[in-house]
Amino acid sequence: MAELNTIREAVRAKYAAAARAAENPDTAGCCSPADRIGVFGAALYQEADVPEAAIGASLGCGVPTAVAELRDGETVLDLGSGAGADVLISARRVAPHGRAIGLDMTDEMLELSRRNAEKAGIENVDFLKGYLEDIPLPDQSIDVVISNCVINLSADKPQVLREAARVLRAGGRLAISDVIADAGMDAATRADIAQWTGCIAGALTQAEFRTALEQAGFSEIEFRETHRVHEHAAANIIRASKPGR
C-alpha cells in the first residue's frame, strides 16, 4: 500500500501541474518533451471536433477512440481521462442515446475536463473522481472501456484490469493505448520514479500484460505496436473483450 500511495502522489503531482499549464503551448505532454516530435500528446490527434484545450492537454500515447468502434447508445468509460479529449470524442460517437464517462483522480484535470465539455456543448458526459484500482461504478454497467497511456502508471495494473472487467457488461470491449516495455528494460529505468510518472518505467511487457488480461477474464486479446516511445518501450493499441454475450 505504501508503494501504491507513493506512486499515486507522484503521478497526481505531475498531472496536476500539467492541467494547470494546459493553456501554455510550450508545455510538454505526458511522458517527456518527446511529445514535441509526435511520440506523445496532441500531435497524435489528426482531427477532433472538441476544444483545442482538451487536445492540447492530451498526455497520451495514442488515440484509443480510433479503434474502439463506438456506436450510438453505448456507455463508454475512459480510465484516467485527463483533460477529457477522448471522453468528448466518445460522447459524440455514442450520441444521441449513449453516454461517456471519464474517471480521474486529479482535481485539476477534472475541473479542466468539465470546462472543456461545457465549452464544446457536450452534455452526454460525466466526470468522476476515483482510482483506476477501485472504479466507483456498478458491476456490468459499461459497454466499452478505453484508456490512453494511463494504466502503466498504476502500481497495481492487474487490479486495474480486474476492475475494468468487473464494470464491463458481458460482451463488452476494452480498447486502450498504452506503453509496452521491451523484455530487456534495464533496472535503472524501472527504478526511476520520474520515468514512472513519464509513462515508461511502470510499463508491463507484452507477455505480462497478456497474462494480466487473461487472469482478469478477458479474451480475444490483440496487441498492435504503433510507434516507439523509448529505447526500451513502444506504444501499443491493445484490444480485448469480456466473454458472455
ABEGO torsion letter per residue (X at the ends): XAAAAAAAAAAAAAAAAAAAAAABAABBBAAEAAAAAGABEAAABABBBBBAAAAAABABABBAAAAAGBBBGBBBBBBGAEAGAAAAAAAAAAOAABBBBBBBABAAAAAAAAAAAAAAGBABBBBBBEBAABBBBBBGABABBBBBGAAAABABAAAAAAAAAAABBBGBBBBBBBBBBBAABBAAAAABAAAAAAGAAABBBAAAAAAAAAAAGBBGBBBBBABBABAABBBBBBBBBBBGX
